Amino acid sequence: MLLNSKVLIALISFIILSFASCQNYDNVVFDQFIETKGQWEKKDVKTFVYKVTDTISPYNLYMNVRANKDYPYSNMYVIFKVYQPNLSIHVDTLQYQMAGADGTLLGNGFSDIKESKLELKEGFVFPQSGTYKMTLEHAVRALGEVEGVVTLPGISEVGLKIEKKE
């Protein structure tokens, strides 16, 4: 009888976790990761290409980062560029908190690798149809240093996700 109770509790827990981890992928129109070989080099600009046909709907754009315990900073600065088909460029410099006050990495994941979904643009409407190039480069600096960090350890992958805004 005790064994049946344990099995039932385990089954209910599994079902609850399965539903809790479900995400709505219907609104995802682009999702791509690029590997970094365990560290993100300053000169290693991550480039994503997306063909736009919908110029009416708003979209949310996210940077996805997979980091591990080797990431030594509490935050991350990123330069995000959107190259439009008409050759105009939209540039943003963004800051994200990557670790808590105790140094524990933020993000999702049960292992030492944490995945963070970081907002780049909310409600962004692509102004014209065509092929867009979007780039991500890190702009992290060590405390008190003027020059940027050349090698950012602990970053295994960088990604771009575009979701149709609900």
C-alpha positions in Angstrom: 0.0 0.0 0.0 2.8 2.4 0.9 4.5 1.7 -2.4 1.3 2.5 -4.3 1.1 5.9 -2.5 4.7 6.7 -3.4 4.1 5.8 -7.1 0.9 7.9 -7.1 2.6 10.9 -5.6 5.5 10.6 -8.1 3.1 10.3 -11.0 1.1 13.4 -9.9 4.3 15.3 -9.3 5.5 14.4 -12.8 2.2 15.5 -14.4 2.3 18.8 -12.5 5.9 19.5 -13.5 5.1 18.6 -17.1 2.2 21.1 -17.3 4.2 23.8 -15.5 7.1 23.5 -18.0 4.9 23.7 -21.1 5.4 26.8 -23.1 3.3 28.3 -25.9 5.5 27.8 -29.0 2.7 28.9 -31.3 3.9 32.5 -31.2 7.6 31.8 -31.7 8.5 32.7 -35.3 12.3 32.5 -34.9 14.6 30.7 -32.4 18.3 30.1 -33.0 21.3 29.5 -30.8 24.9 29.9 -31.8 27.7 28.1 -29.8 30.7 30.0 -28.4 33.1 27.2 -27.4 32.7 27.9 -23.7 33.6 31.6 -23.9 32.3 34.6 -25.8 35.0 36.5 -27.5 34.5 40.3 -28.0 35.2 40.0 -31.7 32.7 37.1 -32.0 29.6 39.0 -33.0 26.6 36.7 -33.2 24.6 37.3 -36.4 21.0 36.2 -37.0 19.1 36.6 -40.3 15.3 36.7 -40.3 13.0 37.2 -43.3 10.1 39.6 -42.4 6.8 39.4 -44.2 4.5 40.8 -41.5 4.9 44.6 -41.0 1.8 45.1 -38.9 2.0 42.8 -35.9 4.2 43.6 -32.9 6.9 41.2 -31.8 9.0 40.6 -28.7 12.7 40.0 -29.3 14.8 38.2 -26.8 18.4 37.2 -26.3 18.8 33.7 -24.9 22.1 33.1 -23.1 23.4 29.8 -21.7 25.9 30.4 -18.9 27.7 28.2 -16.4 29.5 28.7 -13.1 32.6 30.0 -14.9 30.7 33.3 -15.7 32.5 35.7 -13.3 30.3 38.8 -13.5 27.0 39.7 -11.9 25.8 41.5 -15.1 26.2 41.6 -18.8 26.2 44.5 -21.2 25.2 43.7 -24.8 25.1 45.8 -28.0 22.1 44.8 -30.1 21.9 46.0 -33.7 19.0 45.6 -36.2 20.0 46.1 -39.8 16.9 46.8 -41.9 16.5 46.1 -45.6 16.7 49.8 -46.4 20.2 49.8 -44.8 19.2 51.8 -41.8 20.5 50.5 -38.5 18.9 50.5 -35.1 21.4 50.2 -32.1 20.7 49.5 -28.4 23.1 49.0 -25.6 21.4 46.9 -22.9 22.4 45.7 -19.4 21.2 42.5 -17.8 21.6 41.1 -14.3 23.1 37.6 -14.6 23.7 36.7 -10.9 22.1 37.3 -7.5 23.7 39.2 -4.7 25.3 35.9 -3.4 26.8 35.2 -6.9 24.4 32.5 -7.9 23.6 32.5 -11.6 20.0 33.5 -12.5 18.1 31.7 -15.1 16.4 28.4 -15.7 18.0 24.9 -15.5 18.7 22.2 -13.0 22.4 21.7 -13.8 25.3 24.1 -13.6 24.1 25.6 -16.9 21.5 28.3 -16.6 19.5 29.7 -19.5 18.4 33.3 -19.4 15.7 34.8 -21.6 16.6 38.5 -21.8 14.3 41.1 -23.4 15.8 43.1 -26.3 12.7 44.7 -27.7 9.1 44.6 -26.6 6.3 45.2 -29.1 8.7 45.8 -31.9 7.0 46.3 -35.3 9.2 45.6 -38.3 8.8 48.7 -40.4 9.2 47.0 -43.8 9.3 43.5 -45.3 12.5 42.0 -46.4 15.6 40.4 -44.8 16.8 41.7 -41.5 20.2 41.0 -40.0 20.4 41.2 -36.2 23.6 41.1 -34.2 24.6 40.6 -30.6 28.0 41.4 -29.1 29.0 41.6 -25.5 30.3 44.9 -24.1 31.3 43.7 -20.6 34.0 45.6 -18.6 35.7 44.5 -15.5 35.1 46.8 -12.5 37.2 49.9 -12.7 38.5 49.1 -16.2 38.0 51.3 -19.3 38.8 48.6 -21.9 36.2 45.9 -22.4 36.7 42.3 -21.5 38.1 40.5 -24.5 37.1 37.0 -23.5 33.9 36.4 -21.5 34.2 32.9 -19.9 31.2 30.7 -19.0 29.0 31.5 -21.9 28.3 28.4 -24.0 25.6 29.7 -26.4 23.9 32.9 -27.4 20.6 32.9 -29.1 17.9 35.1 -30.6 14.2 34.4 -30.2 11.4 36.4 -31.9 7.9 35.9 -30.6 4.6 37.4 -31.9 3.3 39.5 -29.1 0.1 38.1 -27.7 
